Amino acid sequence: MILNLVMENYTTDQNIGFIIGDVSRLLRYVFDQRVSSIGLTRAQWRVLVQLQRLDGPTQSELADALEIGNPSLGKMLDTLQQKGWVVRRDAPLDRRAKHVYCTDKVQPIMENMSNIGADLTDHAMHGLPGAERQHLLNTLTHIKANLLEISKETPTKNNNLEHGKTNIKA
C-alpha cells in the first residue's frame, strides 16, 4: 500500500539519478556542439586531460584511468599522434610498453577547450549566486564520496572500482 502511494507520486523529475544523468548528457551534448570546429572530440579531449594529469603514463595505465579498452585507446592515440598532439616513447624497462605524452602543439587547443568548458559551466549555472554554486559543488562532491564508499562496500564481478580501475576520486 505504501509502495503504491510512493510510486503514484514518483516522477523521474524528482530522482537525483535521472536529474544528474540528464544534466551530464546535456553538458556533453552542448560541449560537443561548441567544440566541433576544433577537430577534437570529447573522448580525445578526455585522453589529453588525463595525459596532462598523469604525466607520461603507459598506454595500459591511461586506458585504466579512462576506463576504456586498450584497442579503443590505441585508435584514439593514433589519431592524436597523426595530428601531432601526442607522442609515444619506449618504456625504459619494458620494450613492449610505451609511455604517452602531450606535445607542446596541443597546449593552445587545451586552453581553448578549457575556456569553452568554463563558459559552458557559467551558462549552465546562470542565475545561481556564487554561494549557491559552491553549495551545489560541495553537495555533489559529498554525494560522489558517499557513492565511492558504497561501491567499495559492495563490490561486484564487473565493478571496476574493486580493481582500482577508475579515475573517479573523492
KEKOLMAR-444293 format. One record per residue (C-alpha): x, y, z; residue in one letter. Coordinates in nm, 2 decimals, decimal comma, m for minus. Example, Ala and Ser with C-alpha at 12.3 -4.5 7.8 and 13.67 -1.06 7.14 Angstrom:
2
((1,23 m0,45 0,78) "A");
((1,37 m0,11 0,71) "S");
***
This chain:
170
((0,00 0,00 0,00) "M");
((0,27 0,25 0,10) "I");
((0,48 0,15 m0,21) "L");
((0,18 0,22 m0,43) "N");
((0,14 0,57 m0,28) "L");
((0,51 0,64 m0,33) "V");
((0,50 0,51 m0,69) "M");
((0,19 0,72 m0,77) "E");
((0,37 1,04 m0,67) "N");
((0,71 0,93 m0,81) "Y");
((0,84 1,10 m1,12) "T");
((1,19 1,09 m1,28) "T");
((1,20 1,47 m1,24) "D");
((1,24 1,42 m0,86) "Q");
((1,50 1,14 m0,89) "N");
((1,86 1,26 m0,84) "I");
((2,00 0,99 m1,06) "G");
((1,78 1,10 m1,35) "F");
((1,85 1,47 m1,30) "I");
((2,22 1,42 m1,27) "I");
((2,21 1,19 m1,58) "G");
((2,01 1,45 m1,78) "D");
((2,24 1,73 m1,68) "V");
((2,55 1,53 m1,77) "S");
((2,41 1,43 m2,11) "R");
((2,31 1,79 m2,19) "L");
((2,65 1,92 m2,08) "L");
((2,82 1,67 m2,31) "R");
((2,59 1,75 m2,60) "Y");
((2,63 2,13 m2,58) "V");
((3,00 2,09 m2,52) "F");
((3,03 1,87 m2,83) "D");
((2,84 2,13 m3,03) "Q");
((3,07 2,41 m2,92) "R");
((3,40 2,23 m2,99) "V");
((3,31 2,06 m3,32) "S");
((3,50 2,32 m3,52) "S");
((3,83 2,25 m3,33) "I");
((3,86 1,90 m3,47) "G");
((3,88 1,73 m3,13) "L");
((3,62 1,50 m2,99) "T");
((3,52 1,50 m2,62) "R");
((3,67 1,15 m2,60) "A");
((4,00 1,27 m2,74) "Q");
((3,99 1,57 m2,50) "W");
((3,94 1,33 m2,21) "R");
((4,26 1,14 m2,32) "V");
((4,46 1,47 m2,34) "L");
((4,33 1,58 m2,00) "V");
((4,43 1,25 m1,84) "Q");
((4,77 1,27 m2,01) "L");
((4,83 1,61 m1,85) "Q");
((4,72 1,48 m1,51) "R");
((4,92 1,16 m1,52) "L");
((5,24 1,29 m1,69) "D");
((5,36 1,01 m1,91) "G");
((5,15 0,70 m1,83) "P");
((5,18 0,38 m2,03) "T");
((4,90 0,32 m2,27) "Q");
((4,76 0,05 m2,03) "S");
((4,77 0,29 m1,73) "E");
((4,59 0,55 m1,94) "L");
((4,33 0,30 m2,06) "A");
((4,27 0,21 m1,70) "D");
((4,23 0,57 m1,59) "A");
((3,99 0,64 m1,87) "L");
((3,80 0,31 m1,82) "E");
((3,83 0,21 m2,18) "I");
((3,99 m0,08 m2,36) "G");
((4,35 m0,07 m2,50) "N");
((4,23 m0,11 m2,86) "P");
((3,99 0,18 m2,84) "S");
((4,25 0,40 m2,68) "L");
((4,51 0,29 m2,93) "G");
((4,30 0,42 m3,22) "K");
((4,25 0,75 m3,05) "M");
((4,62 0,78 m2,97) "L");
((4,69 0,70 m3,34) "D");
((4,47 0,99 m3,44) "T");
((4,61 1,23 m3,18) "L");
((4,96 1,13 m3,28) "Q");
((4,89 1,20 m3,65) "Q");
((4,77 1,55 m3,55) "K");
((5,10 1,60 m3,36) "G");
((4,92 1,63 m3,03) "W");
((5,08 1,33 m2,85) "V");
((5,40 1,13 m2,87) "V");
((5,47 0,77 m2,77) "R");
((5,81 0,68 m2,62) "R");
((5,95 0,34 m2,54) "D");
((5,94 0,25 m2,17) "A");
((6,30 0,21 m2,04) "P");
((6,23 m0,11 m1,85) "L");
((5,98 m0,28 m2,08) "D");
((6,03 m0,27 m2,46) "R");
((5,67 m0,37 m2,51) "R");
((5,53 m0,07 m2,32) "A");
((5,50 0,28 m2,45) "K");
((5,47 0,60 m2,24) "H");
((5,24 0,86 m2,38) "V");
((5,29 1,24 m2,36) "Y");
((5,12 1,55 m2,48) "C");
((5,33 1,77 m2,72) "T");
((5,36 2,14 m2,69) "D");
((5,14 2,17 m3,00) "K");
((4,83 2,07 m2,80) "V");
((4,86 2,33 m2,53) "Q");
((4,67 2,61 m2,71) "P");
((4,40 2,36 m2,80) "I");
((4,37 2,25 m2,44) "M");
((4,34 2,61 m2,33) "E");
((4,07 2,67 m2,58) "N");
((3,88 2,36 m2,47) "M");
((3,91 2,46 m2,11) "S");
((3,78 2,81 m2,19) "N");
((3,48 2,66 m2,37) "I");
((3,42 2,43 m2,08) "G");
((3,43 2,72 m1,83) "A");
((3,20 2,93 m2,04) "D");
((2,95 2,64 m2,07) "L");
((2,97 2,59 m1,69) "T");
((2,89 2,96 m1,64) "D");
((2,59 2,94 m1,87) "H");
((2,47 2,62 m1,71) "A");
((2,49 2,78 m1,36) "M");
((2,34 3,11 m1,48) "H");
((2,11 3,26 m1,21) "G");
((2,28 3,08 m0,93) "L");
((2,47 3,32 m0,70) "P");
((2,83 3,22 m0,61) "G");
((2,73 3,08 m0,27) "A");
((2,47 2,85 m0,43) "E");
((2,72 2,74 m0,69) "R");
((2,97 2,65 m0,42) "Q");
((2,70 2,47 m0,22) "H");
((2,60 2,27 m0,53) "L");
((2,96 2,17 m0,59) "L");
((3,01 2,08 m0,23) "N");
((2,68 1,87 m0,23) "T");
((2,77 1,68 m0,54) "L");
((3,12 1,62 m0,41) "T");
((2,97 1,48 m0,09) "H");
((2,73 1,26 m0,29) "I");
((3,02 1,13 m0,50) "K");
((3,22 1,05 m0,19) "A");
((2,93 0,86 m0,04) "N");
((2,88 0,66 m0,37) "L");
((3,26 0,58 m0,38) "L");
((3,24 0,45 m0,03) "E");
((2,93 0,24 m0,11) "I");
((3,10 0,10 m0,42) "S");
((3,39 m0,02 m0,20) "K");
((3,15 m0,19 0,04) "E");
((2,96 m0,38 m0,23) "T");
((3,20 m0,50 m0,50) "P");
((3,06 m0,69 m0,79) "T");
((3,21 m0,90 m1,06) "K");
((3,20 m0,62 m1,31) "N");
((3,29 m0,33 m1,07) "N");
((3,60 m0,16 m1,19) "N");
((3,63 0,02 m0,86) "L");
((3,70 m0,31 m0,69) "E");
((4,00 m0,35 m0,91) "H");
((4,13 0,01 m0,87) "G");
((4,05 0,08 m1,24) "K");
((3,89 0,42 m1,21) "T");
((3,98 0,78 m1,25) "N");
((3,69 0,88 m1,01) "I");
((3,83 1,03 m0,69) "K");
((3,66 1,17 m0,39) "A");
***
